[in-house]
Amino acid sequence: MATTYKTPGVYVEEIPLLPPSVAEVETAIPAFIGYTQNISYNGASLQYNPVRIKSLKEYEQIFGFAENTLFTTTGTATGIKIKKAAGVFSFDAAVDDPYATLKFRMYYCLQLYFANGGGPCYIVSAGQTGAAVNVDKALLGNALAAVQKEDEPTILLFTDAVTLTAPADYYGLFTAALAQAAFLQDRVVLIDPYVAVADKGKKAFGDIATAFRTAIGVNNLSYGAAYYPWLQTSINYFSNESKQLIVSGTGVTPTDFPATAVLRDDANTANSIYHLNSDLYNYIKQQTSLFSVILPPAAAIAGVYASVDNTRGVWKAPANVSLNMVVAPMVKIDDADQEDMNVTSTGKSVNAIRAFSGKGVLVWGARTLAGNDNEWRYISVRRFFNMVEESVKNSTQPFVFEPNDGNTWAKVRGMIANFLILQWRAGALQGAKPEDAFFVHVGLGETMTSLDILEGRLIVEVGMAVVRPAEFIILRFSHKMVQS
């Protein structure tokens, strides 16, 4: 800075010699797009307004819970019908699986996400849940457009799109999400191949493979990763006990419980099975707790991404990791089944989730949809490049309108090189020495021409040798001849 000295005295000038530094951006901040119980909070609308949360408790405070699950016995649409024989209570008929009535999965997906190591995330409400509400592709598309304006999210996933009945509508949302990810170059999309809700996630991959690979198209595949199959979780259905009706059946007398009893009602104990007959209450709770939620895997995978990023780094493949709150995959996959999923002529790889004896349910794949692309085959490589690109982009903003000369070039080069040296030391870049692991080029005659400088362009070229996962470990054994 030019300074004019007019008054005699001693002046101190601080001269910056060190280059500025690159601040690493967050790498696992998913945006959950779906329907929520609340669409306003403190007088402000939540619809199409992405909100950052850090915990399930915070979600409950702002967005509420899941829709109430009303358990019914077969033939009794209003609630659970109880019979009594020889003084023993039991259900008058089998309890219906509430899966058939489940339309909205946001709350359950968040439970699975946080259970698998998830941290801060964004909730993008497309609308309010309700018995009369149907999942609408247009509203989900509006929510997707809203999250484009947020800079922080790095993962996109839909929680309620699985309820859509038209596969074309379903995949249309994901192709739009892939387009957004490619345009912004700072996020990836987690994709659940479409399975009709009525199938309960039990479709073999071979039955849906062609439809999936055709509908997902060929554009922006390196920004997406697909996982299969659906998961049987240990998450119980959310049920408001004060709304769970208990209906009198065979052998039940008026003294056993009122005809319009509920499971529990602390405000009206005369109407509460919990207070009138705790044995019956415990029996009903035990039987209804046998039902657990079936979910597509994207939410669990988002949690795995966050966990691996925090413990190892974004460059580590998020695979060979067990899933929490998951009992089993809905479809058992073996080596033969996974061959076409992992390596296929279309290149559209789908990562398997498999159960292994003594190990649990593991994520057993780490590919993007561009499975035959030598550059972008692995999701860890795609996400590491996203992180570096976004971090360097943000850190070079202060140089906009600085003199386009050697001093500025040296600062930019030093700033990026220092950042990449740290990544190399952490194990993200492959090479015996830094110059083998990356390069940073900037300068006249190197990355720019005189015309570039005249037109105000400062061009930096960065190359990185990112580590790649050892996907196939091949052990070779042979006989050795006796020599002594």
LINKATA-V325652 format. One record per helix or strand. SS is the DSSP state (2 for helix, 1 for strand). FROM is the first residue (numbers start at 0). LEN is the number of residues. If there is no record, write none. Layout:
SS | FROM | LEN
SS | FROM | LEN
This chain:
1 | 29 | 7
1 | 39 | 2
1 | 43 | 2
1 | 46 | 1
1 | 50 | 3
2 | 55 | 8
1 | 72 | 1
1 | 75 | 1
1 | 79 | 6
1 | 87 | 4
1 | 94 | 1
2 | 97 | 4
2 | 105 | 10
1 | 120 | 8
2 | 136 | 11
1 | 154 | 4
2 | 160 | 3
2 | 166 | 18
1 | 187 | 5
2 | 196 | 3
2 | 204 | 11
2 | 220 | 3
1 | 223 | 5
1 | 230 | 6
2 | 240 | 3
1 | 244 | 4
1 | 260 | 2
2 | 268 | 3
1 | 271 | 1
2 | 272 | 4
2 | 277 | 11
1 | 291 | 4
2 | 297 | 14
1 | 320 | 2
1 | 325 | 4
2 | 334 | 8
1 | 349 | 7
1 | 359 | 5
1 | 366 | 1
1 | 377 | 1
2 | 378 | 17
2 | 396 | 3
2 | 405 | 21
1 | 428 | 1
2 | 433 | 4
1 | 437 | 5
1 | 443 | 1
1 | 447 | 1
2 | 449 | 5
1 | 459 | 5
1 | 465 | 1
